[in-house]
Amino acid sequence: MQLPLVHVTLQAVWSTIVVLVLAIWFVFSVANQFRVGAHWSWRRWDRLQLVPSWTFFAPNPGRSDLELYYRDVFEGERIGDWIKVPLAEPLAWISGIWYPKKRSKKILLDAVQSLLTLADKLEEDPNLIKITLPYLLLLHIVNEIPKPPGVLLRQFQVRESYGWFTEREPRILLQSEAHAV
Amino acid sequence: MLSSTLAAFGSIGPASAVKLTSMLLAFGLLISTIEHLSCWYEFQTGGIYSWKILSTNWNEKRFMLGTRAMAVVFDFPGILVVYGIQAAAAAAILLQASSPGVPRLPLILLGATQLLVKFRYGFGEDGSDQMKTVIALPLALYAVAPSSLLGDAALLFIALQSCLAYTAAGIAKASSRIWRSGEAVFAILNTRSYGNAALARCLRDARCLKLGLAWSVIVLETLFPLCVIVHPPLFWVFLLWGLGFHIFCAFFMGLNNFVWAFVATYPALLFVRQLI
């Protein structure tokens, strides 16, 4: 006779917990859109980024493309040309349904934006940037590209270009040191 | 006549809303997991999603998980098993479309695998991944011990997040000078990453068209939450605009996963409308 009572109690406890979690989650979601409590440090506890940010392409939409390049330094100090890393193919009509390569493009965008933010924060000790995740990720991407014989060092560069119809010239956003391969 | 037809079509019970939301979410997740699995080589040590690199984002001791235990799940090929489970769970939900109710275990697995995937990343996620998470987790919590209260709470949460997503995006655009001037539409569509050369060419000197497109997005996104209180014809106008907007973004900007993620919230909006 007691089993149904236990069941009802557990259900009630679970329901209360879930409703509370969803309510708190929504309150933090609202706060995050309008940067309420931006000075609080609660965002660093959201390591899974469960609190969403819905301000797509706003207030400052991305108006440029990021391109990753690398070059090699060979024996005898000969320096190779900059070579573009093909991270994503151009959009095709099928991209509206099936577009697995979009994440490579997004990962580069996120890594570069994060690196630029970190570069500002670490201005006093720029060497620290070399042990950050976005730097290691970009270095890893270029380092995994097959190397011709005689390569000693490799470095990467991120360039920003401004679309099809523009008179602005591409510019170099950041460049790494040459690292041993 | 049209109004009464739409009103009749627009009624949905909580069980049906949960089922429809789960199926749309499952379809979206099935596409994105197969997209991930088709790039399986990128999860290897030398790939872009290498765990060797992404794991530096985590201080494993903080989570009291050993490096080896985490590697089993998140390194290659463990992460492919996680995606495989997610794809199987999504397929199970879709295959049981004709049976009453939602299969609980697949729904719980969708939520659990979505958390694992979020844990692994840190870079490369987009808004559709966020939306899939805010749908999958409440549904998984509901599926642990289903009740009408939890079904209603999950649907209300999903509907509120959907309204917040549209309106926050609209307000952020309205606060931006480049959006208000209409130039943002051209600026985005002129990029190779998210644009289209033919559309950019059409828009380049078409000031009125740029203004019209930008302001239609600003106004409809900002006012989107009104869809839960307006009369049925207007409700369907909001939803059809949303669907059209996401399909446009899918085909011209490559944001294909947004269609399923955002449309999956529409049954919850339909349900919440009836509560008000």
Interface residues (C-beta under 8 A of the other chain):
Chain A: L10 Q11 W14 S15 V18 V19 V21 L22 W25 F26 S29 V30 Q33 F34 R47 L48 Q49 L50 P52 S53 W54 T55 F56 F57 A58 P59 N60 P61 G62 R63 S64 D65 L66 L87 A88 P90 L91 W93 S95 G96 I97 W98 Y99 P100 K101 K102 R103 S104 K105 K106 I107 L109 D110 A111 S114 L133 P134 L136 L137 H140 I141 E144 S161 Y162 G163 W164 F165 T166
Chain B: I31 E35 H36 S38 C39 E42 G46 G47 I48 Y49 S50 K52 I53 L54 T56 N57 W58 L115 K118 F119 G122 F123 G124 E125 D126 G127 Q130 M131 T133 V134 L137 P138 L141 Y142 V144 A145 S147 L149 L150 A153 A154 F157 L160 Q161 L164 A165 Y166 A168 A169 I171 A172 K173 S175 S176 I178 W179 A184 A187 I188 N190 T191 R192 S193 Y194 G195 N196 A197 A200 R201 R204 I247 A250 F251 F252 M253 G254 L255 N256
